[in-house]
Amino acid sequence: FSPLMSVVRHTVITLPTPVNISTWWNFGSLLGVCLAIQIFSGLVLSLHFTAHTDLSFYVVIQSFGDVYYNWWFRALHANGASFFFIGLYLHVARGMYYGSYVFKEVWSVGVVILLLVMASAFLGYVLPWGQMSFWGATVITSLFSALPIIGGDVVIWLWGGFSVDNATLTRFFGLHFLLPFTVAGLAGLHLFFLHDQGSSNPLGVSSDYNKVVFHHYYVLKDLVGVCFFVGPLLGLVYFNPWLLGDPENFIEGNPLVTPHHIQPEWYFLFAYAILRAVPNKLGGVVALAVAVLILLYMPFSPQTAIKGLSFYPWGKALFFSLIGVFILLTWAGAKPVEEPYVVVSQVLSFMYFSYFLLIGPLTRIQDKLL
């Protein structure tokens, strides 16, 4: 075998894999499929896109009828982003529940991938230049003005001027085009560290003496997972492609007309709710950043006697309460900035951050009881 073929063979054929990993471990391969779909559909869409504030909205609309199957690629790309985030959040949740964060390099690269995918999704959402795209870009980029001393300069640098305009759209398009390839490179690094350290398993015990080769056991299992994941995606594309979109984005972006309720896509709503829960602008930005960056702390938190939460009833209860809080934050983020939703967001934000403070002491107390 050539060196390249040897790497491929070791990655997808002869890789020693724990015999007892469950369906929750399928999401790694599913995310790889999602990334491939996003890159391919994005490349096709970029061939018919013009990054100009006077043209972008009309080019996107015109392409629906004039470019063969452009509607399909755009629906696939837009809904593929939602399915990408569903897979990402479930992948992160599985890692938190089963203690995969003990593999520091794998986890840290994964969190960086999550941050870059979030950045790429935000940049891509601006490109159609609809009302919600324009005002979403204005609101989110304006948050950087909260930074002490340099905030104003950072915002002007991001905009390429004194407002969200053509320069902003041009650089957002360039970054949105490049970031997925960066994510693909980091995904390769993620796999390298994973294969170097080995996969975890539901029991949280060493599986060095009970492994099987990746092919054909897990190749077939992953293919079944892909069918169950891509099937609903194609169903959404064909039968209700704009279900997850915002109707405001079918109106051209207008800096003189502010939408009644500005909100990001559903996969950012939990962070948006945390941002709005803090009355102070700088405090809200810090809370928003910490909501995701706190994942980088987990590998360095005190470790438990047994990896994962499978044998910690209190820890399991706290974890599933976090899942409920995440869902409720997503719901609260879609509501107007008024009572009682502001208070609800504040309570839920407190509960969200409390998880990361309480999970360590709770599991260590049970370690001592055992």
Number of C-alpha atoms within 10 A of each C-alpha: 7 7 8 8 10 12 12 13 15 14 16 15 17 15 17 20 22 21 16 14 15 11 10 16 19 20 23 17 16 24 20 16 16 23 21 14 18 21 19 13 20 20 13 15 17 12 8 14 18 19 22 19 21 14 13 20 23 16 17 20 13 13 17 15 11 11 10 10 11 19 19 16 22 20 20 22 23 22 21 23 23 20 20 22 20 14 21 20 15 15 19 18 18 17 18 18 18 20 23 23 25 19 16 17 16 22 23 18 18 24 17 17 22 18 15 17 22 16 14 21 22 20 21 22 22 24 25 27 28 23 25 28 27 24 23 19 23 18 14 14 16 19 17 20 19 18 16 9 9 11 15 16 14 16 22 18 12 18 23 17 13 12 15 22 17 16 17 22 26 18 16 23 21 12 15 22 18 13 19 21 13 14 21 16 12 17 21 13 16 20 17 15 18 16 16 10 13 18 17 25 22 20 16 17 11 13 17 10 8 11 13 16 17 21 17 13 13 19 16 12 15 19 14 12 18 18 12 12 17 16 12 12 18 17 11 18 22 12 9 11 19 13 11 13 15 16 12 16 18 16 13 19 23 14 14 6 9 13 14 8 11 17 21 22 19 17 18 18 22 24 24 25 29 29 26 23 26 20 11 12 16 17 15 21 23 16 21 20 14 15 17 13 14 12 18 18 12 20 18 10 14 11 15 18 13 16 22 27 23 15 14 18 13 14 23 17 11 19 19 13 15 20 13 14 21 19 15 18 26 21 16 26 27 20 18 14 17 8 10 11 20 21 15 16 29 20 15 24 25 14 16 20 15 13 16 18 12 12 17 16 14 16 24 17 12 16 13 8 7 7
